[in-house]
Amino acid sequence: MSNQLSANKISSNPKYAELVSKRSTFAWSLSVLVLAIYYGFILIIAFAPKFLATPLFEGSVTTIGFPLGVGVILSAIALTGIYVYRANGEFDDLTKDLIEGSK
């Protein structure tokens, strides 16, 4: 019964609504960005394969596709890091305030 009271107290707290709103907006924004990057790369593969096959410079064996592919992977790692940084900072602070306010 005590857990139910705490859950109701937390969910009625305005800071809870703020946390849910900020976290959801941020997560959806990053999700859209990741999908745009991945699908953008796939669309380039599908509709402009000759562009990806273009050498980086004259006489080069490496094509434009390689650094773009690495960029897709690195962008996913970077965006994950950005989410973790914000989650461990702002979101954790809001969660801590919620927990302390519900005691």
Contacts in CASP RR format, 6 or more apart in sequence:
PFRMAT RR
TARGET T0000
AUTHOR 0000-0000-0000
METHOD contacts of the structure
MODEL  1
MSNQLSANKISSNPKYAELVSKRSTFAWSLSVLVLAIYYGFILIIAFAPK
FLATPLFEGSVTTIGFPLGVGVILSAIALTGIYVYRANGEFDDLTKDLIE
GSK
6 102 0 8 1.000
9 102 0 8 1.000
10 16 0 8 1.000
10 98 0 8 1.000
10 99 0 8 1.000
10 102 0 8 1.000
13 98 0 8 1.000
13 101 0 8 1.000
13 102 0 8 1.000
15 94 0 8 1.000
15 97 0 8 1.000
15 98 0 8 1.000
16 98 0 8 1.000
18 94 0 8 1.000
19 91 0 8 1.000
19 94 0 8 1.000
19 95 0 8 1.000
19 98 0 8 1.000
22 90 0 8 1.000
22 91 0 8 1.000
22 94 0 8 1.000
23 87 0 8 1.000
23 91 0 8 1.000
26 83 0 8 1.000
26 86 0 8 1.000
27 83 0 8 1.000
30 79 0 8 1.000
30 82 0 8 1.000
30 83 0 8 1.000
33 79 0 8 1.000
34 75 0 8 1.000
34 76 0 8 1.000
34 79 0 8 1.000
37 72 0 8 1.000
37 75 0 8 1.000
37 76 0 8 1.000
38 72 0 8 1.000
41 68 0 8 1.000
41 69 0 8 1.000
41 72 0 8 1.000
44 51 0 8 1.000
44 52 0 8 1.000
44 68 0 8 1.000
45 52 0 8 1.000
51 64 0 8 1.000
52 63 0 8 1.000
52 64 0 8 1.000
52 65 0 8 1.000
52 68 0 8 1.000
53 63 0 8 1.000
53 64 0 8 1.000
53 65 0 8 1.000
54 63 0 8 1.000
54 64 0 8 1.000
55 61 0 8 1.000
55 62 0 8 1.000
55 63 0 8 1.000
55 64 0 8 1.000
56 62 0 8 1.000
56 63 0 8 1.000
56 64 0 8 1.000
56 67 0 8 1.000
END
